[in-house]
Amino acid sequence: MIIESYEDRIVLSGALRNNFWNTVHTAISLALKTSPQGVIIDCSEITDCTLAGADTFRDVMDYINRHDARVIVAAVPREVMDVLKQVPEVRSQLAVAPSVEAARASLMRLHDEDDHPSPKKKRKAEREVKERYLVLLSGSPSDDFTLQMACEHALAHNHGLVLVSPILVPRELPLQSPLPEEESLAETQLSRGQAVGDQFEVPVSLVLERGRDLATLIADALNDHEASQVFVPLACSSEGPDPNTKLVQSVLQKVVKPVLFVRGPVE
């Protein structure tokens, strides 16, 4: 097994037949000093892996969980992943990015969240706002109606908006796990929300928020961004059981500030 370090990337190559955690740990520690935004463990050149070698990743996972470290495992070959799946803890908890590029994009998003939690873009209007409304973006057709209503309220009361695009991370994964598809969708929703805010000339902040469940995420975001109330879009479908019942109940149980639920026309 050969372990090489290149700035934010640690490359594992060759056969992984023993637990090389001590060496990998040293490489991670050194890399984090020069790349505090995070480190990628590139596994694309691993040619063989045994169960003993898979223990390396169990120790990597434990390190990430203990230190909330910005370390992402990437580009694991299929045959190596088949071995990792035989280790219960690794199979259920290790988050893996499909490529080094995807891992680096996730690290950059996490870095941006830390450096620019609110706002991520300059406010369009320079006037001061009295308060802020929180607007959840769900990706549903109701988002447009929710944004329009929130903008109209903001203009009427000289308020600003905090647009929150949620990323719900499964509880078995670390909160900062890379979720490229969800992250890309969230950024698209924020860009769309920014465009609506520009149209109404309402000052907006864009926030990509991670959480375990939507109701808790909303409650935490309200406090973190000192918003006075929240607009929550609802599903528009009329088929089958009401898809909004569970959401409404959970939000009202956890959110103590005023909540406005918005549903667009029924499909």
C-alpha positions in Angstrom: 0.0 0.0 0.0 1.4 3.4 -1.0 0.0 6.6 0.6 0.7 9.9 -1.1 -0.4 13.4 -0.2 -1.1 16.2 -2.6 -2.4 19.4 -0.9 -6.0 18.5 -0.1 -5.9 14.9 -1.6 -4.5 11.7 0.0 -4.1 9.0 -2.6 -4.2 5.3 -1.6 -2.8 3.0 -4.2 -2.0 -0.7 -4.4 -3.3 -3.5 -2.2 -5.0 -2.7 1.0 -4.6 -5.9 3.0 -3.9 -4.6 6.5 -5.1 -1.7 8.6 -3.1 1.3 7.6 -4.9 3.7 9.8 -1.9 5.0 11.7 -0.2 6.1 8.4 -3.5 7.5 7.0 -4.1 9.4 10.2 -0.7 11.0 10.0 -1.4 12.0 6.4 -4.8 13.4 7.3 -3.4 15.5 10.2 -0.7 17.0 8.0 -3.1 17.7 5.1 -5.6 19.4 7.3 -2.9 21.9 8.4 -2.4 23.1 4.9 -6.0 22.5 3.7 -8.3 23.4 6.6 -11.3 23.4 4.3 -11.1 19.6 4.2 -9.2 16.6 2.9 -10.2 14.0 0.2 -9.1 10.4 0.5 -8.8 9.2 -3.1 -9.3 5.5 -3.4 -9.4 5.2 -7.1 -6.0 3.5 -7.3 -6.6 0.7 -4.7 -6.2 -2.6 -6.6 -7.2 -5.0 -3.9 -8.8 -4.9 -0.4 -9.3 -7.5 2.3 -11.5 -7.3 5.4 -8.4 -6.4 7.5 -7.7 -3.6 5.1 -11.3 -2.4 5.3 -10.8 -1.7 9.0 -8.8 1.3 7.8 -12.1 2.9 6.7 -13.8 2.0 10.0 -11.1 4.0 11.8 -11.4 6.8 9.2 -15.2 6.9 9.9 -14.6 7.0 13.7 -12.1 9.8 13.3 -14.6 11.9 11.2 -17.4 11.3 13.8 -15.2 12.1 16.9 -13.6 15.3 15.5 -16.4 16.4 13.1 -13.5 16.4 10.6 -13.8 17.6 7.0 -12.6 14.3 5.5 -14.3 12.7 2.5 -13.6 9.3 1.0 -13.9 9.4 -2.8 -13.8 7.2 -5.9 -13.9 3.8 -4.3 -13.6 1.0 -6.9 -16.6 -1.3 -7.1 -14.7 -4.4 -6.0 -13.3 -2.5 -3.0 -16.8 -1.3 -2.1 -18.0 -4.8 -2.1 -15.5 -5.7 0.6 -16.4 -2.6 2.6 -20.0 -3.6 2.6 -19.1 -6.7 4.5 -18.1 -4.5 7.5 -21.4 -3.5 9.2 -20.3 -0.2 10.6 -18.6 0.9 7.4 -21.5 -0.3 5.2 -24.1 1.8 7.1 -22.2 4.9 8.0 -19.3 5.7 5.7 -20.2 8.4 3.2 -18.4 8.1 -0.2 -18.3 10.6 -3.0 -18.4 9.2 -6.5 -15.3 11.1 -7.6 -12.6 13.4 -6.4 -14.3 16.3 -8.2 -17.6 15.6 -6.4 -15.8 15.4 -3.1 -14.0 18.7 -3.7 -17.3 20.4 -4.7 -18.8 19.2 -1.4 -15.9 20.5 0.6 -16.2 23.9 -1.2 -19.9 24.1 -0.3 -19.2 23.3 3.3 -16.4 25.9 3.4 -18.7 28.5 1.9 -21.4 27.7 4.5 -18.8 28.4 7.3 -17.4 31.5 5.7 -20.7 33.0 4.5 -23.5 31.6 6.6 -25.7 34.6 5.9 -25.9 36.2 3.5 -24.0 34.4 0.6 -24.8 37.1 -1.9 -25.0 40.9 -1.5 -28.4 42.3 -0.8 -29.9 43.9 -3.8 -31.3 46.8 -1.8 -29.1 48.9 0.4 -31.9 50.0 2.7 -31.9 48.6 6.2 -34.6 46.0 6.9 -36.6 45.9 10.2 -36.8 42.1 10.4 -36.3 39.0 8.3 -38.7 36.3 7.2 -37.5 32.8 6.7 -38.6 31.1 3.5 -38.2 27.3 3.0 -37.6 26.1 -0.5 -38.7 22.5 -1.0 -38.4 22.1 -4.7 -42.1 21.7 -5.1 -44.4 23.7 -7.4 -45.6 25.7 -4.4 -42.2 27.3 -4.0 -43.0 30.0 -6.6 -46.2 30.9 -4.8 -44.5 30.9 -1.4 -41.7 33.1 -2.7 -44.2 35.5 -4.3 -46.2 35.8 -1.1 -43.1 36.2 1.1 -41.8 39.0 -1.2 -45.1 40.8 -1.1 -45.1 40.6 2.7 -41.5 41.7 2.9 -42.1 44.7 0.7 -45.2 45.8 2.6 -43.3 45.7 6.0 -39.8 46.7 4.9 -38.5 43.2 5.8 -35.8 41.0 4.2 -35.9 37.3 3.4 -33.7 34.4 4.4 -34.1 31.7 1.7 -33.3 28.3 3.1 -32.8 25.2 0.9 -32.7 22.2 3.2 -30.4 19.1 2.9 -31.8 16.3 5.0 -28.9 13.9 6.0 -29.8 10.4 7.1 -29.1 9.8 10.8 -26.7 7.0 10.1 -24.4 9.4 8.2 -22.3 12.2 9.6 -24.1 15.6 9.2 -21.4 16.9 6.8 -21.5 13.9 4.5 -21.2 14.6 0.8 -24.6 14.4 -0.9 -23.8 15.7 -4.4 -27.3 15.4 -6.0 -29.1 17.0 -3.0 -26.5 19.8 -2.8 -26.8 20.5 -6.5 -30.6 20.6 -6.3 -30.4 22.9 -3.2 -28.1 25.4 -5.0 -30.5 25.4 -8.0 -33.4 26.2 -5.7 -31.5 29.0 -4.1 -30.5 30.5 -7.5 -34.2 30.4 -8.5 -35.1 32.1 -5.2 -32.5 34.8 -5.7 -34.0 35.6 -9.1 -37.5 36.0 -7.6 -36.0 38.3 -4.9 -34.3 40.3 -7.6 -37.5 40.7 -9.5 -39.3 42.1 -6.4 -36.2 44.0 -5.3 -36.3 42.4 -1.9 -33.1 41.9 0.0 -32.4 38.2 0.4 -29.9 36.0 2.1 -29.2 32.5 0.7 -28.7 29.6 3.1 -28.0 25.9 2.4 -29.0 24.3 5.7 -28.2 20.7 6.8 -30.4 18.8 9.3 -31.9 15.4 10.2 -35.6 16.4 9.9 -37.4 19.3 8.3 -39.2 20.6 11.4 -36.0 20.8 13.5 -34.1 22.3 10.6 -36.7 25.1 10.4 -36.8 25.8 14.1 -32.9 26.0 14.2 -32.8 28.2 11.1 -35.3 30.6 12.6 -33.1 31.0 15.7 -29.8 31.1 13.9 -30.9 33.8 11.5 -33.1 35.7 13.9 -36.2 35.5 11.6 -39.6 36.5 13.0 -41.7 34.0 11.1 -41.4 31.3 8.4 -43.1 30.5 5.1 -43.4 26.8 4.4 -44.5 25.5 0.9 -46.9 22.5 0.8 -47.4 19.8 -1.8 -50.0 20.5 -4.4 -51.1 16.9 -5.1 -54.7 15.8 -4.4 -54.2 12.1 -5.0 -54.1 9.6 -2.1 -53.5 10.5 1.5 -52.8 14.1 2.2 -49.0 14.4 1.9 -49.0 17.6 4.0 -50.5 16.4 7.2 -47.3 14.9 8.7 -45.3 18.0 7.7 -47.8 20.4 9.2 -48.0 18.5 12.5 -44.2 18.1 12.9 -43.6 21.8 12.1 -46.2 23.0 14.6 -44.8 20.8 17.3 -41.3 22.1 17.0 -41.6 25.7 15.7 -42.8 28.3 18.2 -42.7 31.3 15.9 -45.5 32.2 13.5 -45.8 29.8 10.5 -47.5 30.5 7.2 -48.1 27.3 5.1 -48.6 28.0 1.4 -50.0 25.7 -1.2 -50.2 26.4 -4.9 -53.1 25.2 -7.1 -54.0 21.6 -6.7 -52.5 19.5 -9.6 
